[in-house]
Amino acid sequence: MKKVKQNILRLLGNYFLKSAINLLCKSLKIEKINQEVINVLQRKNQNYVLAFWHSTMLLPWYVHRNQNFAALTSLSKDGDLLARQLKSWNYKVVRGSSSKGGDIALGIMVDLAKNKYSIAITPDGPKGPVRQFKAGAVVTAKKSGIPVVLAGVGFSKKRKLKSWDSFEVPKFFSKAKIVYSEPIFVNSELSYEETSEIIKKCEQMLNELQDSALNL
């Protein structure tokens, strides 16, 4: 009986959490900078890898819902919550991380990218270091032949949670900004060293985009 009650409470909690997140996101006044990059890719039926920092992920996940995206989430309990939310936004969810299940998850993401799914990745997730770009996004692009688009995110009013990344939760009706980079194509014949340079460049560019998005 105790187990049944726990399951019922968990279901109710999940329902109200999803409802609260949807209400919060719908209340935001969202400005999209360089949105034409996304529009052009969509008109060309070109899928892509979208990369954004873990602390800012709420807005990009919401903005790109219902757009034929696959998403990588961790195998943790927090990953369980995120996976449920993303499924409600019609993401195809792949579970894994750099520390557990990473190689298998990356292989699945590459296969999905080759089959016309766009891929959403937080390159410093799931445990950091904060704003340091791991290889997954670039390697997925390199192996599948699709471009990377970086996205910086800013909120005019927000709360920062006491998490490893100081996760940002915008306040209701606040202004929000998402700033897109130009597409970055990664040649499949690049060496390990050359690929590492692209990863470093993406980290620098995403940090610059993130800083620019804070000007609201």
SEFITI-806096 format. One line per field, with one value per residue (C-alpha): residue number from 1; z, x, y negated. Coordinates in steps of 0.02 Angstrom, whole numbers, always signed. Each point is the difference from the previous one (the first is absolute). Example, Ala and Ser with C-alpha at 12.3 -4.5 7.8 and 13.67 -1.06 7.14 Angstrom:
BEGIN
pos = c(1|2)
Z = c(+390|-33)
X = c(+615|+69)
Y = c(+225|-172)
//
This chain:
BEGIN
pos = c(1|2|3|4|5|6|7|8|9|10|11|12|13|14|15|16|17|18|19|20|21|22|23|24|25|26|27|28|29|30|31|32|33|34|35|36|37|38|39|40|41|42|43|44|45|46|47|48|49|50|51|52|53|54|55|56|57|58|59|60|61|62|63|64|65|66|67|68|69|70|71|72|73|74|75|76|77|78|79|80|81|82|83|84|85|86|87|88|89|90|91|92|93|94|95|96|97|98|99|100|101|102|103|104|105|106|107|108|109|110|111|112|113|114|115|116|117|118|119|120|121|122|123|124|125|126|127|128|129|130|131|132|133|134|135|136|137|138|139|140|141|142|143|144|145|146|147|148|149|150|151|152|153|154|155|156|157|158|159|160|161|162|163|164|165|166|167|168|169|170|171|172|173|174|175|176|177|178|179|180|181|182|183|184|185|186|187|188|189|190|191|192|193|194|195|196|197|198|199|200|201|202|203|204|205|206|207|208|209|210|211|212|213|214|215|216)
Z = c(+0|+42|-171|-86|+94|-49|-183|+5|+81|-129|-143|+73|+28|-179|-68|+99|-37|-188|+12|+99|-123|-149|+83|+44|-176|-81|+108|-61|-124|-115|-119|-130|-71|-168|-13|-190|+18|+68|-129|-144|+66|+19|-176|-67|+104|+78|+174|+118|+171|+121|+148|+154|+177|+130|+116|-136|-77|+46|-136|-148|+45|+0|-157|-102|+59|-135|-127|-30|+129|+93|+171|+108|+187|+142|+86|+168|+93|-64|-173|+30|+33|-152|-111|+49|-37|-168|-52|+35|-123|-130|+14|-35|+159|+8|+173|+38|+46|-17|+158|-22|-159|-100|-147|-32|+17|-119|-128|+11|-20|-156|-74|+37|-78|-157|-3|-3|+186|+67|+159|+160|+117|+156|-30|+181|+72|+98|+134|-71|+10|-29|-174|-61|-168|-5|-164|-28|-103|-117|-20|-40|-134|-69|-14|-68|-118|+77|+67|+179|+55|+168|+108|+139|+120|+117|+119|+68|+166|+65|+148|+9|+81|+116|-127|-78|-146|+95|-107|-57|+23|-77|+96|-72|-138|-7|-161|-79|-141|-105|-116|-139|-84|-185|-46|+32|-116|+59|-136|+25|-50|+137|+111|+188|+29|-127|+74|+173|-68|-63|+172|+80|-127|+37|+186|-28|-119|+114|+149|-104|-55|+179|+58|-140|+42|+174|-74|+14)
X = c(+0|+144|+77|-166|-13|+179|-37|-158|+92|+139|-124|-88|+166|+54|-164|+3|+185|-29|-150|+100|+146|-117|-88|+167|+70|-159|+9|+175|+25|+125|+116|+92|+161|+64|-157|+19|+139|-128|-130|+121|+49|-183|-43|+142|-62|+173|+13|+136|+79|-59|+118|-34|+66|-81|-47|-105|-82|-181|-25|+81|-92|-165|+34|+45|-141|-99|+141|+60|+141|+89|+69|+137|-38|+96|-44|-23|-164|+12|+18|-162|-94|+75|-37|-184|-12|+86|-111|-151|+78|+20|+187|+74|+99|+166|+70|+186|+144|+186|+25|-128|-74|+88|+70|-163|-102|+117|-17|-190|+5|+109|-121|-148|+91|+31|-187|-53|-21|+71|+100|-7|+150|+62|+188|+49|-128|-46|+129|+115|+123|-112|+9|+135|-43|+12|+21|-174|-80|+149|+29|-184|+9|+164|-62|-173|+43|-119|+45|+12|-99|+42|-128|+31|-144|-43|-142|-40|-63|+48|+43|+159|-14|+133|+59|+171|-43|-104|-149|-102|-189|-81|-136|-175|-24|+185|+91|+100|+126|+75|+145|+49|+169|+26|+6|+169|+42|+127|+97|-8|+184|+69|+134|-21|+102|-99|-164|+61|+32|-180|-62|+104|-67|-179|+29|+66|-142|-136|+70|-1|-179|-50|+76|-86|-169|+8|-24|-189)
Y = c(+0|-117|+34|-41|-165|-45|+36|-105|-146|+15|-4|-152|-87|+32|-64|-162|-27|+15|-117|-128|+5|-22|-148|-80|+19|-66|-156|-49|-142|+85|-92|+105|-73|+68|+107|-4|+130|+124|-51|+31|+171|+48|-60|+108|+147|+1|+75|-62|+15|-135|-29|-108|-5|+113|-144|-83|+153|-37|-131|+92|+161|-97|-103|+155|+113|+92|-24|+179|-10|+138|-43|+74|+9|+81|+164|-89|-37|-180|+75|+97|-163|-84|+150|-3|-186|+17|+145|-111|-125|+138|+25|+171|+28|+93|+40|-8|-115|-21|+103|+139|+70|-135|+97|+91|-160|-93|+138|-10|-189|+15|+128|-113|-149|+102|+37|-183|-34|-161|+26|-105|+13|-90|+16|-33|+122|+96|-43|-132|-81|-151|-77|+120|+76|+190|+92|+74|-139|-21|+187|+28|-135|+69|+179|-43|-143|-127|-174|-60|-153|-78|-90|-125|-34|-144|-42|-173|+71|+169|+109|+101|+169|+71|+127|+33|-114|-131|+52|-150|-4|-155|-90|-7|-131|-44|-41|+139|-2|+139|-43|+121|+19|+28|+186|+82|+145|+128|+89|+189|+17|-114|+75|+21|-158|-100|+61|-52|-175|-9|+51|-139|-124|+53|-24|-176|-44|+69|-95|-159|+32|+34|-164|-96|+78|-77|-175|-14)
//
